[in-house]
Amino acid sequence: MSLITVEPAELAEARAVRQAFIDLTHRLGRVEFAKHAADRERQVVLTEFDALEQRERTHLDALITKYGTGTLNIETGTFTPSVSV
């Protein structure tokens, strides 16, 4: 069996295609790594959001216990009690 040498242009194209696959594979790896990091950051933010909602609920419960139901104007610091019917 004898070896056949392919044309330089054909060899160059085969090498270019192989290199393109390598480059795309590396790019995909970087994208997946960035996605993973973003997913982790999203989870951290959601956890902080949940904690903030709990903090708000605790604070509102304390205000209702102290002042009753009503509306708090956080700009002026005034509380308007709800009218009971």
matplotlib code that plots the C-alpha trace (Angstrom):
import matplotlib.pyplot as plt

x = [0.0, 1.5, 1.1, -0.7, 0.1, -2.9, -2.9, -1.5, -4.9, -6.8, -4.4, -4.7, -8.5, -8.5, -6.2, -8.4, -11.5, -9.8, -8.6, -12.1, -13.5, -10.8, -11.5, -15.3, -14.8, -12.8, -15.3, -18.1, -16.2, -15.8, -19.5, -20.5, -18.1, -19.6, -23.1, -22.2, -20.9, -24.0, -26.2, -24.3, -24.6, -28.3, -28.8, -27.0, -29.2, -32.3, -31.3, -30.6, -34.0, -35.7, -33.9, -35.0, -38.6, -38.5, -36.9, -39.7, -42.3, -40.8, -40.6, -44.2, -45.4, -43.7, -45.2, -48.7, -48.3, -47.2, -49.5, -52.2, -53.1, -52.7, -50.4, -46.9, -45.5, -41.8, -41.0, -42.6, -42.5, -46.3, -48.6, -52.3, -54.4, -56.9, -60.6, -62.4, -65.8]
y = [0.0, 3.3, 6.6, 9.4, 13.0, 15.2, 18.6, 21.4, 23.3, 20.2, 19.7, 23.3, 23.1, 19.9, 21.7, 24.8, 22.8, 20.9, 24.2, 25.7, 22.7, 23.2, 27.0, 26.4, 23.8, 26.2, 29.0, 26.7, 25.8, 29.4, 30.1, 27.1, 28.3, 31.8, 30.3, 28.2, 31.3, 33.3, 30.5, 30.5, 34.3, 34.1, 31.6, 33.9, 36.8, 34.7, 33.6, 37.3, 38.2, 35.6, 36.8, 40.4, 39.3, 37.6, 40.8, 42.9, 40.5, 40.5, 44.3, 44.7, 42.3, 44.4, 47.6, 46.0, 44.8, 48.3, 50.5, 48.3, 48.1, 51.1, 52.9, 54.1, 56.9, 56.1, 59.6, 61.5, 58.9, 59.2, 56.4, 56.5, 53.9, 52.0, 52.8, 49.7, 49.0]
z = [0.0, -1.0, 0.7, -1.2, -0.5, -0.6, -2.2, 0.1, -0.2, 0.9, 3.8, 4.8, 4.8, 6.9, 9.4, 9.4, 10.1, 12.9, 14.4, 14.1, 16.1, 18.8, 18.9, 19.2, 21.8, 23.9, 23.4, 24.4, 27.6, 28.4, 27.8, 30.0, 32.8, 32.6, 32.7, 35.7, 37.5, 36.6, 37.9, 41.2, 41.4, 40.6, 43.4, 45.8, 44.8, 45.2, 48.7, 49.6, 48.2, 50.3, 53.4, 52.6, 52.2, 55.6, 57.1, 55.6, 57.0, 60.5, 60.4, 59.2, 61.8, 64.5, 63.2, 63.1, 66.6, 67.8, 65.7, 64.3, 60.6, 58.5, 56.1, 56.8, 54.8, 54.7, 53.3, 56.2, 58.9, 59.6, 60.2, 59.2, 61.0, 58.9, 59.6, 61.0, 59.6]

ax = plt.figure().add_subplot(projection="3d")
ax.plot(x, y, z, "-o")
ax.set_aspect("equal")
plt.show()
